[in-house]
Amino acid sequence: MSPPSPATPDSGAPRPEAPPPDNWFMPGQLARLFAPSGVDLAFWGADGIVRMATPGWCAWFGLDPANVVGRHLHALLDADYLQQWQTAFNAAAHGEATHYMDHQALWQGQAAWRQVHLSPRLPHFAHAASTGHGADGVLMAMTDATLAHMQQQQIAQLQQQSEAQAGEAAELARLRALLDWRTAMLTEHSEMLHLLSHEIRQPLNNASAAIQATNRAIVALQLPDTDPASKALVRAEHVLQQVIGTLDNTLAAGTILAAGGRAGASSDTDLPTLIDLVLHDIAADQRTRIQPLWDTDTRTVQLHPALMRLTIRNLLNNALAYAPEATGVTLRMAESEDPLALVIEVADSGPGIADELRPRLFEKGSRGHGPDRNRTGAGLGLFIVRSVMQLHQGTVEALPNEPHGTIMRLVIPQGLAD
């Protein structure tokens, strides 16, 4: 048996309290940003030290929010709880996204349920990147699943009653009513996901813009010894962009699944404006590597702007991550007349796609092993790309970029509304 990872609860042995972690990522501000979102979050590093926790997360485990950040996970969570979910914690610490359902007894036989997601966070510190040990920490996200659990119980009960009293019209009517109610709840769930996406992304984008402005102000002062501060701000912006990307992909996947493969109708969209928004989503120090190439005069196109913005951003972030740092990435916009379609290509000069990865390239959880050590997330990027293209009745394919590299080509049909 291999020794346990430092970020996992393999051992119940007491651990010494570690010194408080670096505070350049402002855990207090991040916790306050996430607090109104309805998602309870905590993040701990590979050393097991908690670096960020929302008040809701602390309340679920009965912890004092003022005495959580900077302490070891083993000193905060009950040993029985860590032992119960040891497999999930260990898997997340070794780079696998895992989830489980947690619950607590309340009063008079009532209980509260939480859907818990453990997402691996790959290295974004230089010293951690050189170790090659995989995940550099774990992001724990908990959402209220009490209503969904109660619905499942009610549906199971009604199904049992229906089987026991097959043929009775009254029982079938009750089941239909429950299913209609569940459909309405799923619709409400989808709307809440959209609202949650806006409520979380806006303050994070504001924080990213503030970091960029602060960095520019530091450079403009032309003071000595400002390089460490500038580098810390760049790292902070990268973390924010990674969190935004992970949340957007997770929310988009939940929206598509909750809507049963229907994510809203396409609308007339200004293509140059959409591309400008996508480029603004990229971290400032990586944005200059992208070279837009316009091979079409088309301005207005038919697509779902929010989902397509996320799709193109995912492709650009992948290309920037896997291509050598000194190389550029081309974003090409073109068109096809037969059939009438918008064509978008993202080309890089990276190592290409391994043969063993190609059959599952667009599956959920698939991730490559490129030169970048700052990759994060649960392998949702290309899964989202394929799902969005299916919604648009379009296609996505990975083509070789000679002499080396990859071209990701999106073909988005136009004129379908006619």
N, C-alpha and C positions, 0 to 999 in steps of 0.2 A: 504494500500500500504506500503510495507516494505521500510525502509530508503535506500538511494542509497549507493552503494559500493564506497569506497574512490577512486578506480581506474577507475570509470565510470563517464561520463558526465551527471549524472541525474540532477544536479543543475547548473544553470547558475550563482549562487551567486559568487562574487569574493572570491578568496582564498588567504591567505597570502603566500608569497614566502617561501618555505621550505629551510632549510640549504642544502648546496651541499651534495649529497650522498657519501657514502664511495667509494673510488676510487681503491679498490684492484682489481677490474675486468678490469681495464685499458680501459675505454670507448673509448679514443682516438685511441688506437691501434686497437681495435675491429672494429671501424668505418672505419679505413683505410683498414683493411683486407677485409671488405665486399664491399667497394666502387667499385672495378673493376668488381664485379660479375654480375652487371646488375640488381640486386634485391635491391630495396630501403628499408631499414630496420630502425625501431626504437623500443626501449624497454622502458617501464615505469613500475614502481613498483606499488604495491597496494596503495601506498600513492599518486599516480598520478605524481610522479617526474620522468622526463625523464632521463634515465641513459645512453642511447646510441642512436645515430642517424647518419645515413650516409648522406653525402652531397646531394645525390639525393633526399632523403626524405625531407631534409630541403628546397631544391629548389622547390619541388612540392608545398609546403605550403608557399613559399616566405619568408623563415626564414633565419637568419644569422647563419651559422653552429657554429660560435664561441659563440653564445649566446643562446644555446638550452639546453645542458646537465646541469642538476641541477635545471631546471625550471619546474613549474607545467604545465601539459598538457593544463589546462584551460587558462593559460596565453599565450600559444603558438598558439593554433588552434582557428579559428573563432567560435564564439558561435553558429552561424547558421549551420555551418558544424557539430559541435558536436550534435546539436539538430536533424539534418537530419538523422544521423546514430546512434542515441542514443540506439536503440534496439540492434544493432550489438555490440557496445561498452559494453553495460551492460551484454550481454550474455558472451562475452569473459572474462570480469572481474569476472564472476561467474563460470568459468571453461569450457565454451563451445567454440569450434572452429567455427568461423563464417567468412563469406566473403561477399563482395559486390563489385560492379563496380562503380568506381569514374571517373569523367571526368572534363576537363577544356576547356573552349573556348579559342582558340588561335587567329588566324587572318583570315580574308577573309572567314569566315564561317567554318574554320577547327577546329578540336577539338582533344585533346589527352585523351586517356582512360587508366586507371590503374585497374588491378585486385587486390583488397585489401584483404589480409587474416589476421584475428586477431586470434592469437593462445594463449590459456591460458598457463601460466607458473606456475607450482606448486611450493610450498616453497622449497628453498634450504638454507635458513637461519634458524638457530636453534630456534630463538625467534619467527619467523613466523610459523615454523612447529607446535609449541605448541598451536597456536590459533585455528587450524582446520577450518579456513574460506575458504579453497579452493584455488583459484588462488592467486598467490602472485605478479602478474603483467601480462602484455600483450606484446607479440611480434607482431608488425605490419610489414608485408611484402607486398611490392607493386611491381608488375611486369607489364611491358608495354603490354597492351592489345589493342593498337590502331589498329594494323594490323588485329588481330583476329576479332575485332569489325567491321572493314571495310569489311572483308571477309563475315561475317554474313549478313551485310547489302546487299552486292552484291549478295549473294546467295538468300536472301529473294526476292530481286528485280527480279532476273532471274526466280525464282520459280513462282512469280506472272505473269511474262511475259509468262512463259511456260504454265500456266493454262489459260491465256487469249488467247493464240495462239496455243492451243493443236493441235497436228498433223503436225505442221510445222517442217520439218526436220532441217532447219537452226537453229531454236531456241533450239531444242534438242541437236544439235551439240555444240552450245555455252555452254549449261549447262554441257555437258560431259567435255568440255575443262576446265570449271571452277572447276569441281569436281576433275579432274586430277591435276590441279594446287593446289587445297587445299590439296590433298594427298601429293604432293611434299612438301608443306609447313609444314605439320605435320611431315614428315620425317626429314626435317631440324630442326623442333622444338625438336624432340627426340635427334638429334645429339647435339643441343645446351644444352640440359639438361645434357647430359653426360659431356660436356665440363665444364658447370657450376659446376657440382658436383666435378670435379677434381680441378677447380680453387679455390673453397671455402674450400674443405676438406684439401688440402695440407697445406695452411698457418695455418689453425686451428690445424692440427696435429703437425706442427712445433712448434706452440705456446704451445701445451700440452707437447711436449717433453722438451721444454725449462723450463716450470714450474717444471716438474719432476726433471730435472737436478739441478735447483736452490734449490729445496727442499733438494735434496741429499747433495748439497754443504753446506747448512745451518746446517744440521745434523752433517756433518763431522767436522765442525768448533768447535763443542762441546761448544758453548757459552751459557751463562745463558740467560734465558728469551726469548728463540727463539720459544717457543711453539705457541704463537699467530700468528707469521709469518708463521710457517709451516701449521697451520690449515687454514689460509687464502689462502695459495697456493693450498692446497687440495681442498678447496671450489671452487677456480678459475678453477682447472682442471675439477671438476665435471660439472661446468657450460659449459665449452668448450665441454666436452663429450656429454652433453645433447643437445647442439646446433648442434653438428655433427650428432647425432642420429636423431634429428627432421628433419634436412635438408636432410639427406640421405633417410629417409622414404618418405618425401614429393617428392623429386626428383625421387625416384624409382616408386612411385605411378603415377606421371606424365608421366614417361617414358613408363610404361606398358600401361597406358590408351592411350597415343598418338600413340603407336605402334599397337594398336588394339589387345593386348594380345600376341604380338610377341616381345620378348626382346632379340633376337639374339640367335644363335645356341650354344649348349653346346660344350665344348672343353675338351680335355684331361688335367686334372688338378692334380697336386701333392697334395694329401690329407694332409700329415703332414705340408706342407708349408701353405696351406689354414688355418688349425687349428691354427698355430702359428700367422698368421695375425689376425685372429679373437680374440685370447687372447690379442694381443697387442692393439686391439681397446678398451678393457675394461679398466676403470680407474685403475691406478696402485694400489691404496689401496684396491680395490675389487678383483684384479686379483688372489691373493693368495687363495681366497675362492673356486676357480674353480679346480676341480680334473679331469683331462683327464683320460679316461679309454679306452684302445685300445683292443678290442676283435676281431680285424681283422688285417691281415698282408697286406691287399690291400693298395697299394701306389698311383696308378694312377686311377682316376675315371673320369666319363663323367658328367659334369655339367657346369652351367654358374657361373664362379668363383666369380664375383663381386656381383651378386644377392644372391648367396648362402652364401657368407661372411656376407652380411647384414642380411640374414635370421637367421643364427646361432647366430649372435650378438644380435638380437632382443630377441631371446629365452633366452639367458644367462642374459641379462639385466633384463628381466622380473623375472627370477628365483632369481637373486640376490636382486631384489627390494622387492619381496613378502616373501622370506624366512627370518627367524630370522637372525640377524646380526652375531651371533656366529656360524652359521651352514654353511656347505659347499654345493656346487652345483656340481653335477657330469655331465661331458660331455662324453658320451659313443659313440664310433664308432664301428659299427659291420657290418655284411653283411648277405644277404639272398641269397640262391642258387635257390630257386623255389618260386617266380620268382627271377631272378638275380637282386639284388638291393643293394644299400648302405643304411644302417640304422644308423641314428644319433639320440641320445636321450639326452635330458637335464632334469635332475631330481633334484627336490628340496624337502625340508621338511617344506614347508610353510603351510598355512591354507587350501590349495586346492582351487578348483573353485566352487563358489556358484552355486546352482542348477538353480537359475533364470538367471545367466549369460551364462550358457552353450549353449542355443539355438542360441545366437548371439555372441559367443566368438570370431569368426573370421570376424565379420562384421566391416566395417569402423566406427570408433568413439567409439567402445566398450572399456571400461576400468574397471578394478577391483578396489577394495578398500582394499588393503593389509596393512601391518604394516608400510611400507615405506611412508614417508611424502615428499619425494623428487621427486615424479613421475611428469613427464612433457610430453608434446606432445598432439596430437589430437586423440589418439587411433588408430594410423596407424600400429603399430608394428605387431600384429597378422594378420591384413588384408594383409600386405605385405607378411608375411610368407605363407598364403594360396595362394595368387596370384602367388608367385614364385614357389610353389609346383605344381600348375596347369600348369605353363609353362614347368615344367620338367615331366609332366604326372605322378606325384607322389602324395603322400598323407601326411597329417598331422593330428594327433589325440592327444587329451589330455586324459591321463590315470591316474588313482589313483596310488599314490606311498605309499604303506602301510609301517608303520601304518598311516602316514599322509604326505601330500605333493602332488605334481603333476609330471608326466612324460610327456614331450612333445616329440612325436616320429615322425621323418621324414623318409619316405621311398622313396628313389630316384631311379627309375629304371635305369639299366645299359644295355648297348648293344643295345639300340634302334636304333643307327645309322647303325647297321649291318642289 
